[in-house]
Amino acid sequence: MSSNGASKFTPGIPAKENIIVDGVLRYPAIGSKALIVGAGIAGMMAALECWRKGIEVEIIEKAATNAPFGDGVLIGPSAFTTFHHYPSMIKEYEEISHDVQLSFAGRDGTPMVSLQEFEWNREGVALTSAYPLRIKSLLGRRSFTEMLLSQCKRLGIPITYGVTIENYEEDISKKNATAVALDGQRYTADIVVASDGLGTKSHALTLGRPVRAFKTGLVVYRGMYSTDRLKDAPVAGDFIRNLQRPVLLALVANNIHCILAFTKTDVILGITTEEEDDINTTDSWSSTVSNATLLSLLPEPETWSPLLREAIHHAPDQSIVRWSLCFRNPQPCWTSTGGHVIQLGDSAHSFLPTSANGATQALEDALSLPECLRLGGKEGLGVATKVHELLRYQRVSLIQHFGFVNIQDFHREFDQKALQKYPLLLMGKWLWAHNAEKYATDNFYKACAHLETGSPFENTNLPPGHKWSDWTVEDELAKQKAGVLTMLELKSNGDWSIV
Ligand SMILES: Cc1cc2nc3c(=O)[nH]c(=O)nc-3n(C[C@H](O)[C@H](O)[C@H](O)COP(=O)(O)OP(=O)(O)OC[C@H]3O[C@@H](n4cnc5c(N)ncnc54)[C@H](O)[C@@H]3O)c2cc1C
């Protein structure tokens, strides 16, 4: 083997013909099959990218159909770096995405930070990794997953609904893995991708034990409905009629923050607060609350912005979902021993909404893994998944940490002094100028050599100069309790600038 570990892998094979379906150019087949478990955001994007990279691919999903649930998701530029390869999908993205502006305010709606573009759309900042695509960051989860699903269908990727995977197995001698369904049906492939969300059953194989997500003590109430319902609301009705651009308002007070997004057609509502002890955890989209209950959760309701109160009051009753926020400490191992099972998206890493990155990081995963599989080729699939994990773990763990640190800012009345020390929510160009596919291409062989021979390798997809270390929720919360401003600590570690 050469010193960079490259010689055992076949570099690209010359194409014998061009395969172009729906305008998408496919790499030559590598002769391997990936089975994707879970048709969520991570699973469907990974399936598309596997197809494009010449890997045979199939998806199985627990739900009976594309889940109609969910409200708004914020998705950043680094999720879209391969969209130009999908001409139909990029057109659809243009139609369904909302070019939202952002504002932070106190509970009564008084702006603390005036209406502004997301950091990557500001004048004079670094270019995003999706440039020249304008990133319109707010999407309805349902329309986004329908867009991915339509693209999977146009490429002929098979999807089977109504299959619940209970167990994962690996056969290292045969270099394959199997996902075992509730009814005993077995699905075998060269690579099995566990993109089955937070409740994945794959930890028994990757870590040797199940790892349940624990309650964070926070609960989020969320919903999305048509702005038609607000046309007679005195304040919100006028607000929507005069809306020039979609807006996202964050109203922040002690131990609670509320997100309100308005587009011409939809209202999106999210209220995150501390969870009462006596309530059973539920992670189901069928656990809803009445509008009156939701209003009563606001401390001194009459002191809150009328926009928020009207948005709650006019929501279809019992349509607001109550979601207990659960989390798993960062787990450095996402793969089975032989590397034929790999976790992707929420199954590998859970996020708090305050990191605004669950979907973005799931999509970055889905761009990185297929490129690693392509470069590994048929013989190197087991190593390729471990390279993907090495390239992704530290970056993802830091962003998970950011979400917890952010709670300090989002759950107390605004403090102008703190705001002057560091601007709220800015994450920096290291996050959105990153191209996960290119990073995999550029670092694959070096990372491979590191895994096989211990030669030096350092990730460069972190803030430049950042000294990375592992963290746990317990440590972070203990520091916060002791009054440490962990955001300052984190932001002084490396370059988080946007220019
Ligand atoms: C129905 C739904 C609605 C959501 N709505 C929002 C939202 O409004 N806002 C937001 O910010 N985030 C939402 N999320 C979460 C967000 O989409 C994810 O955090 C993020 O995009 C990561 O995506 P993922 O594909 O890793 O996980 P997920 O989006 O959770 O997708 C996992 C998929 O795997 C399937 N699955 C689960 N278990 C099994 C099993 N045992 N066998 C087979 N398939 C299985 C699920 O049905 C799902 O389709 C929602 C998730 C779901 C599932």
The ligand as a Gaussian input file, in Angstrom:
#p B3LYP/6-31G(d) Opt

LIG

0 1
 C      -42.838000      12.735000      10.708000
 C      -41.716000      13.674000      11.042000
 C      -41.951000      15.040000      11.098000
 C      -40.919000      15.920000      11.418000
 N      -41.180000      17.256000      11.444000
 C      -40.203000      18.122000      11.737000
 C      -40.474000      19.504000      11.761000
 O      -41.588000      19.922000      11.544000
 N      -39.458000      20.355000      12.035000
 C      -38.177000      19.905000      12.279000
 O      -37.273000      20.707000      12.503000
 N      -37.902000      18.591000      12.280000
 C      -38.885000      17.698000      12.009000
 N      -38.612000      16.377000      11.993000
 C      -37.242000      15.963000      12.271000
 C      -36.320000      16.257000      11.118000
 O      -36.916000      15.952000       9.882000
 C      -35.102000      15.394000      11.363000
 O      -34.534000      15.762000      12.596000
 C      -33.981000      15.612000      10.421000
 O      -34.390000      15.984000       9.173000
 C      -33.135000      14.345000      10.349000
 O      -33.718000      13.480000       9.423000
 P      -33.582000      11.909000       9.486000
 O      -33.920000      11.450000       8.111000
 O      -32.294000      11.494000      10.068000
 O      -34.677000      11.440000      10.520000
 P      -36.251000      11.450000      10.412000
 O      -36.721000      12.629000       9.683000
 O      -36.743000      11.194000      11.776000
 O      -36.598000      10.191000       9.467000
 C      -36.496000       8.863000       9.900000
 C      -37.365000       7.993000       9.009000
 O      -37.191000       6.634000       9.394000
 C      -38.457000       6.015000       9.545000
 N      -38.319000       4.966000      10.559000
 C      -38.233000       5.137000      11.900000
 N      -38.085000       3.951000      12.516000
 C      -38.071000       3.022000      11.540000
 C      -37.957000       1.615000      11.569000
 N      -37.821000       0.957000      12.714000
 N      -37.983000       0.947000      10.392000
 C      -38.122000       1.624000       9.207000
 N      -38.232000       2.964000       9.144000
 C      -38.208000       3.662000      10.290000
 C      -39.379000       7.150000       9.978000
 O      -40.733000       6.849000       9.721000
 C      -38.839000       8.306000       9.146000
 O      -39.432000       8.346000       7.873000
 C      -39.606000      15.447000      11.702000
 C      -39.373000      14.059000      11.647000
 C      -40.415000      13.170000      11.312000
 C      -40.148000      11.691000      11.218000

